[in-house]
């Protein structure tokens, strides 16, 4: 899962408003932490000497004037700041002979808000993306750096040029899983102390996809280091999700109507865009109005799963495929994928996926049909199985030949120098036990697109239900989950996917304002960082409330394009 595929789009437009309210009826309260105090940068060019630490090398320390920085294909505004680049724990592997180090970049603004933000990057990491600090959602309207945070970014301990082959080195596996964040956090706080004359008053970590997993892992492993945790579309069960991607490839191959140039099944031909639009339209027909308004958004995704039935709600082809029906074989394949990967005995390997309107998204198609033979096959073969299955043919042959009975258990295995399994070093340990985070007054916000094609929002909802059980139903006092209807993986799809979760988190941590709802905007035609998948009959600037689970948005009357016309209410059975 290539980190370069996860570069966000940034824009300096005015942001979505964050609506917060007291947590009445949502689980009581936990200690409120004091607000951060602003400060001014005191040192920059001399930081390499002042912040010296064993095993840490600073390769660049420089003052940067206010201006812009290129992130992916976008130009991002930055305030005047001090740029620090370097690496930690450089070594040469005795296993594969490659050089490894934990690379990082830190940006320390002249006008500091007293806060630290760890930018947890996505994919396979491997690239030190400019340290900006994401606020969540698609087309973010600002960055943590612009807000005054000191921000760090990392490659998680390996070079992207290695691809997934870094998984052959046992330590590189651990660095990727959890150790890089644990090593970099105290180093970054030391830099802040030397730069501003004091350490950060409040520390936050956030990211989406694998970055969301990094955030959840930090919440469980090093809760004393962070006051606020922001986890978007978290792949916290990433090894299982990657195996599920291979399972999906096997299902699609059975119904692929074309072959590639090398004679392999063309997974893209398993379901055409017209066929997936048919599924989405039938989902909307059954579930769109459950919230009181037919508006192209399924707010109550959980209720929809009991009302929509693939077998009966989607026409079955009696002749050739024409985009207006699915063959019985297609229904079986799609039903298997959405039910969740399992072995031949029916034992689940990964969670189910909800049927939702976002299955029409280009992001959905890319992850479902293009990713399994590329990102997922490599990640499973080199990083998540023990021993690594590095001697097998890669690509689609690997995906189609992966045995759910024989090979899938290897993500739980240890052997020889691989002393931790992927299901040990990747997920947060005991993910529903966040008592240390809770008891010190820290807070956590998780959000997830309900049309995420690679990491299931059902899996995140199941985690939150377990968290509720572990906290006697009082999890909302310190952790809240916000499903994003229609949103694909971290952004996109027919959704109001532009929102600011970071401000909501800061207000909760430092002001005691627990977020009942966060306002999200559509990025229709004519808006900055427009989302091409916004339906033509939506207002380009449509807003909707994202509701704290298990509440859902319900239409109460008024302007159908405004979040003010919706209330967050507990779902009815």
C-alpha positions as CSV (number, residue, x, y, z in Angstrom):
1,X,0.0,0.0,0.0
2,X,2.1,2.8,-1.4
3,X,2.3,5.9,0.8
4,X,2.6,8.0,-2.4
5,X,-0.9,6.9,-3.3
6,X,-2.2,8.6,-0.1
7,X,-0.9,12.2,-0.7
8,X,-3.7,14.6,0.4
9,X,-5.0,17.5,-1.6
10,X,-4.7,20.8,0.2
11,X,-6.4,24.1,-0.3
12,X,-6.3,27.4,1.6
13,X,-10.0,28.0,1.2
14,X,-12.3,28.9,4.2
15,X,-13.0,25.8,6.2
16,X,-16.1,23.9,7.4
17,X,-17.4,25.0,10.7
18,X,-17.1,22.6,13.6
19,X,-20.2,22.3,15.7
20,X,-19.6,21.1,19.2
21,X,-21.9,20.7,22.2
22,X,-21.7,19.4,25.7
23,X,-21.9,15.7,26.0
24,X,-25.4,15.5,27.6
25,X,-26.7,12.0,27.4
26,X,-23.5,10.8,25.7
27,X,-21.6,9.2,28.5
28,X,-20.5,11.6,31.2
29,X,-17.1,13.3,31.3
30,X,-13.5,12.7,32.0
31,X,-10.8,15.2,33.3
32,X,-10.4,18.3,31.2
33,X,-6.8,19.1,30.4
34,X,-5.5,22.7,30.5
35,X,-5.4,24.6,27.2
36,X,-2.0,25.0,25.5
37,X,-0.2,28.3,25.8
38,X,1.3,30.0,22.7
39,X,5.0,30.6,22.4
40,X,7.7,32.0,20.1
41,X,10.5,30.3,18.3
42,X,13.8,31.0,20.2
43,X,16.3,28.8,18.3
44,X,16.5,27.3,14.8
45,X,19.9,27.3,13.1
46,X,21.7,26.1,16.3
47,X,19.2,23.3,17.0
48,X,21.5,20.5,15.7
49,X,23.9,21.2,18.6
50,X,21.3,22.1,21.2
51,X,19.0,19.1,20.5
52,X,21.8,16.5,20.0
53,X,20.8,13.0,21.0
54,X,22.6,9.6,20.6
55,X,21.7,7.9,17.4
56,X,20.0,11.0,15.9
57,X,21.5,12.8,12.9
58,X,20.2,16.2,11.7
59,X,20.9,16.5,8.0
60,X,19.3,19.9,7.6
61,X,18.3,22.7,10.0
62,X,17.1,25.9,8.3
63,X,14.8,28.9,8.6
64,X,12.0,28.9,6.1
65,X,10.1,32.1,5.2
66,X,6.3,32.2,4.9
67,X,5.3,30.9,1.5
68,X,4.3,27.6,0.1
69,X,5.5,24.0,-0.1
70,X,4.7,21.4,-2.8
71,X,2.8,18.4,-1.4
72,X,2.1,15.9,-4.2
73,X,0.6,18.0,-7.0
74,X,-0.6,20.9,-4.8
75,X,1.0,24.0,-3.4
76,X,0.4,24.3,0.4
77,X,0.7,27.6,2.2
78,X,3.1,27.6,5.2
79,X,3.9,30.1,7.9
80,X,7.4,31.1,8.7
81,X,9.0,28.2,10.4
82,X,12.2,26.2,11.2
83,X,12.7,23.1,9.1
84,X,14.6,20.2,10.6
85,X,15.3,17.0,8.7
86,X,17.2,13.9,9.8
87,X,17.2,10.3,10.7
88,X,17.5,8.0,13.8
89,X,18.9,4.6,14.4
90,X,20.8,4.2,11.2
91,X,22.0,0.6,10.6
92,X,22.8,-2.0,8.0
93,X,20.7,-5.1,8.2
94,X,22.4,-8.4,8.8
95,X,19.4,-10.1,7.2
96,X,19.0,-8.4,3.8
97,X,22.1,-6.1,3.7
98,X,20.1,-3.0,3.2
99,X,20.5,0.3,5.0
100,X,17.8,1.3,7.3
101,X,17.0,4.4,9.4
102,X,14.0,6.2,10.7
103,X,13.8,9.3,8.6
104,X,11.9,12.4,9.7
105,X,11.1,16.0,9.0
106,X,9.9,18.5,11.5
107,X,8.5,22.0,11.0
108,X,8.5,24.4,13.9
109,X,6.5,27.6,13.4
110,X,7.8,30.9,14.6
111,X,4.3,31.7,16.1
112,X,3.7,28.5,18.0
113,X,0.4,27.5,19.6
114,X,2.0,25.4,22.2
115,X,1.0,22.1,20.6
116,X,2.8,19.1,19.0
117,X,1.3,17.1,16.1
118,X,2.6,13.8,14.9
119,X,1.6,13.4,11.2
120,X,1.1,9.6,10.8
121,X,1.6,8.9,7.1
122,X,-0.3,6.2,5.2
123,X,0.3,3.3,2.9
124,X,3.6,1.5,3.3
125,X,5.2,4.7,4.6
126,X,8.7,4.8,3.2
127,X,8.6,8.5,2.2
128,X,9.0,11.5,4.5
129,X,6.0,13.5,3.3
130,X,6.2,17.3,4.1
131,X,5.2,17.8,7.7
132,X,1.9,19.7,7.4
133,X,-0.5,17.9,9.7
134,X,-3.9,16.7,8.4
135,X,-7.2,17.8,9.8
136,X,-9.2,15.0,8.3
137,X,-11.3,14.4,5.2
138,X,-10.9,15.4,1.6
139,X,-9.6,18.7,0.2
140,X,-8.5,19.9,3.7
141,X,-9.0,23.6,4.2
142,X,-6.0,24.2,6.5
143,X,-3.2,22.3,8.1
144,X,-2.0,21.8,11.7
145,X,1.2,23.8,10.7
146,X,-0.9,26.7,9.6
147,X,-2.8,26.5,12.9
148,X,0.5,26.9,14.8
149,X,1.4,23.2,15.7
150,X,4.9,21.9,15.6
151,X,4.6,19.0,13.2
152,X,6.7,15.9,12.5
153,X,6.4,13.5,9.6
154,X,8.3,10.1,9.1
155,X,9.1,7.3,6.7
156,X,8.5,4.8,9.6
157,X,12.0,3.4,9.3
158,X,12.6,2.3,5.7
159,X,13.1,3.7,2.2
160,X,10.2,3.7,-0.3
161,X,12.6,2.4,-2.9
162,X,12.6,-1.0,-1.2
163,X,8.8,-1.3,-1.7
164,X,7.4,-4.1,0.5
165,X,10.7,-5.9,0.6
166,X,11.7,-4.1,3.8
167,X,9.5,-6.7,5.4
168,X,12.3,-9.2,5.1
169,X,14.2,-7.4,7.8
170,X,12.6,-8.1,11.2
171,X,13.4,-4.8,12.8
172,X,12.0,-2.9,9.8
173,X,8.8,-4.7,10.4
174,X,8.6,-3.5,14.0
175,X,9.6,0.0,13.1
176,X,6.8,0.1,10.6
177,X,4.3,-1.4,13.0
178,X,4.9,0.7,16.1
179,X,8.5,1.4,17.0
180,X,9.2,4.4,14.7
181,X,6.4,6.4,16.3
182,X,7.6,5.4,19.8
183,X,11.2,6.4,19.0
184,X,10.4,9.7,17.2
185,X,8.0,11.1,19.7
186,X,10.4,11.8,22.6
187,X,13.0,13.0,20.0
188,X,10.5,15.5,18.6
189,X,9.5,16.8,22.0
190,X,13.2,17.4,22.8
191,X,13.5,19.4,19.6
192,X,10.4,21.4,20.7
193,X,11.9,22.0,24.1
194,X,15.2,23.3,22.6
195,X,13.4,25.4,20.0
196,X,10.9,27.1,22.2
197,X,12.4,26.9,25.7
198,X,9.8,24.5,26.9
199,X,8.1,21.3,25.8
200,X,4.6,21.1,24.2
201,X,1.7,21.7,26.5
202,X,-0.5,19.4,24.5
203,X,0.5,16.6,22.0
204,X,-1.7,15.2,19.2
205,X,-1.3,12.4,16.7
206,X,-3.4,11.9,13.6
207,X,-3.6,10.3,10.2
208,X,-5.8,8.3,7.8
209,X,-5.6,4.8,6.5
210,X,-2.3,3.3,7.8
211,X,-1.9,6.7,9.5
212,X,-5.1,6.0,11.4
213,X,-3.7,2.7,12.4
214,X,-0.5,4.4,13.6
215,X,-2.7,6.7,15.7
216,X,-4.7,3.9,17.3
217,X,-1.5,1.9,18.0
218,X,0.0,5.0,19.8
219,X,-3.2,5.4,21.8
220,X,-2.8,1.8,23.1
221,X,1.0,1.5,23.3
222,X,2.2,5.0,24.4
223,X,-0.9,6.8,25.7
224,X,1.1,8.9,28.1
225,X,2.7,10.7,25.1
226,X,-0.5,12.0,23.5
227,X,-3.4,14.1,24.7
228,X,-5.5,13.8,21.5
229,X,-5.7,11.0,19.0
230,X,-7.3,11.4,15.5
231,X,-7.7,8.2,13.5
232,X,-9.3,8.3,10.1
233,X,-10.4,5.2,8.2
234,X,-8.0,3.2,10.4
235,X,-6.5,0.0,9.0
236,X,-6.0,-1.2,12.6
237,X,-6.5,-4.8,11.4
238,X,-4.3,-4.1,8.3
239,X,-2.9,-7.6,7.8
240,X,-6.4,-9.1,7.9
241,X,-7.7,-6.4,5.5
242,X,-4.8,-7.1,3.1
243,X,-5.6,-10.8,3.1
244,X,-9.3,-9.8,2.5
245,X,-8.1,-7.9,-0.6
246,X,-6.5,-11.1,-1.9
247,X,-9.8,-13.0,-1.1
248,X,-11.6,-10.3,-3.1
249,X,-9.3,-10.8,-6.1
250,X,-10.1,-14.5,-6.1
251,X,-13.8,-13.7,-6.1
252,X,-13.5,-11.2,-8.9
253,X,-11.4,-13.5,-11.0
254,X,-14.3,-16.0,-11.1
255,X,-16.5,-13.5,-12.9
256,X,-14.0,-11.5,-14.9
257,X,-15.2,-11.3,-18.5
258,X,-11.8,-10.4,-20.0
259,X,-8.2,-11.3,-19.7
260,X,-5.1,-9.1,-19.6
261,X,-2.3,-9.2,-22.2
262,X,-0.5,-11.9,-20.2
263,X,-3.6,-14.1,-20.0
264,X,-4.5,-13.3,-16.4
265,X,-8.1,-12.5,-15.5
266,X,-8.8,-8.7,-15.8
267,X,-10.3,-7.9,-12.4
268,X,-11.7,-4.6,-13.7
269,X,-14.0,-6.6,-16.0
270,X,-15.7,-8.4,-13.1
271,X,-18.0,-5.5,-12.5
272,X,-18.3,-2.6,-14.8
273,X,-18.9,1.0,-13.6
274,X,-22.5,0.7,-14.9
275,X,-23.1,-2.5,-12.9
276,X,-21.8,-0.9,-9.7
277,X,-23.9,2.2,-10.3
278,X,-26.9,-0.2,-10.5
279,X,-26.0,-1.6,-7.1
280,X,-25.6,1.9,-5.7
281,X,-29.0,3.0,-7.1
282,X,-30.7,0.0,-5.6
283,X,-29.1,0.7,-2.2
284,X,-30.4,4.3,-2.4
285,X,-33.9,3.1,-3.5
286,X,-34.1,1.0,-0.4
287,X,-32.3,3.1,2.2
288,X,-31.9,6.8,1.1
289,X,-35.1,8.0,2.7
290,X,-34.6,6.2,6.1
291,X,-33.4,9.5,7.5
292,X,-36.5,11.3,6.3
293,X,-35.1,12.8,3.1
294,X,-34.2,11.2,-0.3
295,X,-31.0,13.2,-0.9
296,X,-28.5,10.7,-2.3
297,X,-27.0,9.9,1.2
298,X,-27.7,6.9,3.3
299,X,-27.3,8.3,6.8
300,X,-28.4,5.2,8.6
301,X,-25.9,2.7,7.1
302,X,-26.5,0.1,9.8
303,X,-30.2,0.0,9.3
304,X,-29.7,-0.2,5.5
305,X,-27.9,-3.5,5.9
306,X,-31.1,-5.1,7.2
307,X,-33.2,-3.6,4.4
308,X,-31.1,-4.0,1.3
309,X,-30.7,-7.5,-0.1
310,X,-28.4,-8.0,-3.1
311,X,-30.2,-11.1,-4.3
312,X,-33.7,-9.6,-4.4
313,X,-33.1,-5.8,-4.8
314,X,-30.8,-6.0,-7.8
315,X,-32.2,-7.6,-11.0
316,X,-30.7,-10.9,-12.0
317,X,-29.5,-11.3,-15.6
318,X,-31.5,-13.7,-17.8
319,X,-29.4,-12.9,-20.8
320,X,-26.2,-11.0,-21.6
321,X,-24.7,-8.5,-19.1
322,X,-26.0,-5.1,-20.1
323,X,-25.4,-2.9,-17.0
324,X,-29.0,-3.3,-15.9
325,X,-28.6,-6.6,-14.0
326,X,-26.0,-8.9,-12.3
327,X,-25.5,-12.5,-13.2
328,X,-26.0,-15.1,-10.4
329,X,-22.3,-15.7,-10.4
330,X,-21.6,-11.9,-10.0
331,X,-24.0,-11.8,-7.1
332,X,-22.3,-14.7,-5.4
333,X,-18.9,-13.1,-5.8
334,X,-20.0,-9.6,-4.6
335,X,-21.9,-11.1,-1.8
336,X,-18.9,-13.1,-0.6
337,X,-16.7,-9.9,-0.6
338,X,-19.2,-7.9,1.3
339,X,-19.9,-10.7,3.8
340,X,-16.2,-10.7,4.5
341,X,-13.2,-12.9,3.8
342,X,-13.3,-16.4,5.2
343,X,-11.6,-19.7,4.9
344,X,-13.1,-22.9,3.5
345,X,-14.7,-23.8,6.8
346,X,-16.5,-20.4,6.9
347,X,-14.3,-19.0,9.6
348,X,-14.1,-15.2,9.2
349,X,-10.7,-13.7,8.4
350,X,-11.9,-10.1,8.2
351,X,-15.1,-8.2,8.8
352,X,-18.0,-7.5,6.5
353,X,-18.4,-4.3,4.4
354,X,-21.7,-2.4,4.4
355,X,-23.5,-1.8,1.1
356,X,-23.5,1.9,0.5
357,X,-23.8,4.5,-2.3
358,X,-20.1,5.0,-2.6
359,X,-19.5,1.7,-4.5
360,X,-19.6,3.9,-7.7
361,X,-16.5,5.8,-6.7
362,X,-13.2,5.6,-8.7
363,X,-11.4,5.2,-5.4
364,X,-13.6,2.2,-4.6
365,X,-12.7,0.6,-8.0
366,X,-9.0,1.3,-7.6
367,X,-8.8,-0.4,-4.2
368,X,-11.0,-3.3,-5.1
369,X,-9.7,-4.2,-8.6
370,X,-6.3,-2.7,-9.0
371,X,-4.7,-2.9,-5.6
372,X,-4.9,-6.6,-4.8
373,X,-2.2,-7.7,-7.3
374,X,0.0,-4.7,-6.5
375,X,0.0,-3.2,-3.0
376,X,-1.7,-6.0,-1.2
377,X,0.1,-9.0,-2.7
378,X,3.5,-7.3,-1.9
379,X,2.5,-6.3,1.6
380,X,1.1,-9.8,2.5
381,X,4.0,-11.6,0.8
382,X,6.9,-9.7,2.3
383,X,5.6,-7.9,5.5
384,X,2.6,-9.7,7.0
385,X,3.4,-13.4,6.6
386,X,5.9,-15.4,8.7
387,X,8.1,-16.6,7.1
388,X,7.9,-14.1,4.3
389,X,6.5,-15.7,1.1
390,X,9.2,-13.9,-0.9
391,X,10.0,-16.9,-3.2
392,X,6.6,-17.1,-4.8
393,X,5.6,-15.3,-8.0
394,X,4.2,-11.9,-7.2
395,X,1.4,-9.8,-8.6
396,X,-2.0,-11.4,-9.5
397,X,-0.6,-15.0,-9.5
398,X,0.3,-14.4,-5.8
399,X,-3.1,-13.0,-5.0
400,X,-5.0,-15.8,-6.8
401,X,-2.7,-18.5,-5.4
402,X,-2.9,-17.4,-1.8
403,X,-4.6,-20.1,0.2
404,X,-7.1,-18.9,2.8
405,X,-6.6,-22.2,4.8
406,X,-2.9,-22.7,4.5
407,X,-1.5,-19.2,4.0
408,X,-3.8,-16.8,5.9
409,X,-2.8,-18.2,9.3
410,X,0.8,-17.0,8.6
411,X,-0.1,-13.5,9.6
412,X,-0.5,-14.8,13.2
413,X,2.8,-16.9,13.0
414,X,6.2,-16.3,14.4
415,X,9.4,-18.2,13.4
416,X,13.1,-17.8,14.1
417,X,14.2,-14.2,13.9
418,X,10.6,-13.1,13.3
419,X,9.7,-13.0,17.0
420,X,6.5,-11.0,16.5
421,X,3.7,-11.9,14.2
422,X,2.1,-9.3,11.9
423,X,-1.0,-9.4,14.1
424,X,1.2,-8.5,17.0
425,X,3.3,-5.7,15.6
426,X,0.6,-4.1,13.4
427,X,-2.7,-3.8,15.4
428,X,-3.0,-1.9,18.7
429,X,-2.6,-4.5,21.4
430,X,-5.9,-5.1,23.2
431,X,-7.5,-2.4,21.1
432,X,-10.6,-2.0,23.3
433,X,-8.5,-1.3,26.5
434,X,-7.7,2.4,26.4
435,X,-8.0,2.9,30.2
436,X,-4.6,4.6,30.4
437,X,-5.5,7.1,27.7
438,X,-9.0,7.6,29.4
439,X,-7.7,8.0,32.9
440,X,-5.3,10.8,32.2
441,X,-8.0,12.9,30.4
442,X,-6.9,12.3,26.8
443,X,-9.4,12.1,24.0
444,X,-9.8,10.2,20.8
445,X,-11.8,10.8,17.6
446,X,-12.2,8.2,14.9
447,X,-13.9,8.7,11.6
448,X,-14.5,6.3,8.7
449,X,-16.0,6.5,5.3
450,X,-18.9,4.0,5.1
451,X,-17.9,3.2,1.5
452,X,-14.3,2.6,2.3
453,X,-13.3,-0.3,0.0
454,X,-10.2,-1.5,1.8
455,X,-10.7,-1.0,5.5
456,X,-14.2,-1.8,6.6
457,X,-16.3,0.7,8.6
458,X,-18.0,-2.4,10.0
459,X,-14.7,-3.4,11.5
460,X,-14.3,0.1,13.1
461,X,-17.9,0.0,14.4
462,X,-17.3,-3.4,15.9
463,X,-14.2,-2.1,17.6
464,X,-16.2,0.8,19.0
465,X,-18.9,-1.5,20.3
466,X,-16.2,-3.5,22.1
467,X,-14.8,-0.3,23.5
468,X,-18.3,0.6,24.8
469,X,-18.5,-2.8,26.4
470,X,-15.1,-2.4,28.1
471,X,-16.2,0.9,29.5
472,X,-19.7,0.0,30.7
473,X,-21.2,2.1,27.9
474,X,-19.2,5.2,28.8
475,X,-16.8,5.2,25.9
476,X,-18.2,8.5,24.6
477,X,-16.7,10.2,27.6
478,X,-13.3,10.0,26.0
479,X,-13.6,8.4,22.5
480,X,-16.1,9.0,19.7
481,X,-16.6,7.5,16.3
482,X,-18.0,9.4,13.3
483,X,-19.1,7.4,10.3
484,X,-18.9,9.5,7.0
485,X,-21.8,8.3,4.7
486,X,-20.8,7.6,1.1
487,X,-17.1,8.4,1.6
488,X,-14.5,6.2,0.1
489,X,-11.0,5.6,1.5
490,X,-10.2,8.8,3.5
491,X,-11.9,11.0,0.9
492,X,-14.0,11.0,-2.3
493,X,-17.2,9.2,-3.3
494,X,-20.7,10.8,-3.3
495,X,-20.2,12.3,0.1
496,X,-19.8,15.5,2.2
497,X,-16.2,14.6,2.9
498,X,-14.6,18.0,3.8
499,X,-14.4,18.5,7.6
500,X,-12.1,19.6,10.4
501,X,-11.8,16.9,13.0
502,X,-8.6,18.3,14.5
503,X,-10.3,21.5,15.8
504,X,-13.1,19.4,17.2
505,X,-10.4,17.2,19.0
506,X,-8.5,20.2,20.4
507,X,-11.7,21.8,21.7
508,X,-12.6,18.6,23.4
509,X,-9.2,18.0,24.9
510,X,-8.6,21.6,26.1
511,X,-12.0,23.1,26.4
512,X,-14.1,20.1,27.5
513,X,-16.4,20.6,24.4
514,X,-17.3,17.0,23.5
515,X,-18.3,16.9,19.8
516,X,-21.9,15.6,19.2
517,X,-21.7,16.5,15.5
518,X,-19.1,17.9,13.1
519,X,-20.2,19.8,10.0
520,X,-19.0,18.3,6.7
521,X,-19.2,20.0,3.3
522,X,-19.4,18.7,-0.3
523,X,-16.7,19.8,-2.7
524,X,-18.9,20.2,-5.7
525,X,-18.0,22.0,-9.0
526,X,-16.6,25.4,-8.6
527,X,-15.3,24.8,-5.0
528,X,-11.6,24.6,-4.2
529,X,-10.3,21.0,-4.5
530,X,-13.6,19.9,-6.1
531,X,-14.7,16.3,-5.8
532,X,-15.7,15.1,-9.3
533,X,-18.0,12.5,-7.8
534,X,-20.5,14.9,-6.2
535,X,-23.9,14.2,-7.9
536,X,-25.1,17.0,-10.2
537,X,-28.3,17.5,-8.3
538,X,-26.5,18.4,-5.1
539,X,-25.6,22.0,-4.1
540,X,-21.8,22.2,-4.6
541,X,-21.6,23.5,-1.1
542,X,-24.0,21.1,0.6
543,X,-23.4,20.5,4.3
544,X,-24.3,17.7,6.5
545,X,-23.7,16.8,10.2
546,X,-21.4,13.9,10.9
547,X,-23.0,12.3,14.0
548,X,-21.3,10.6,16.9
549,X,-22.0,6.9,16.6
550,X,-24.5,5.4,17.2
551,X,-26.5,8.5,16.4
552,X,-27.4,9.2,12.8
553,X,-28.4,12.4,10.9
554,X,-32.2,12.8,10.6
555,X,-33.9,15.4,8.5
556,X,-36.0,17.8,10.6
557,X,-37.3,20.1,7.9
558,X,-36.0,23.2,6.1
559,X,-33.2,23.7,3.5
560,X,-32.3,20.2,2.2
561,X,-28.8,21.4,1.4
562,X,-28.0,22.6,4.9
563,X,-26.6,20.7,7.9
564,X,-28.9,23.0,10.1
565,X,-31.9,21.0,8.8
566,X,-30.7,17.8,10.4
567,X,-30.5,16.5,13.9
568,X,-28.3,13.7,15.3
569,X,-30.6,11.1,16.9
570,X,-30.3,7.6,18.2
571,X,-31.0,5.1,15.5
572,X,-34.3,3.2,15.7
573,X,-34.2,-0.6,15.2
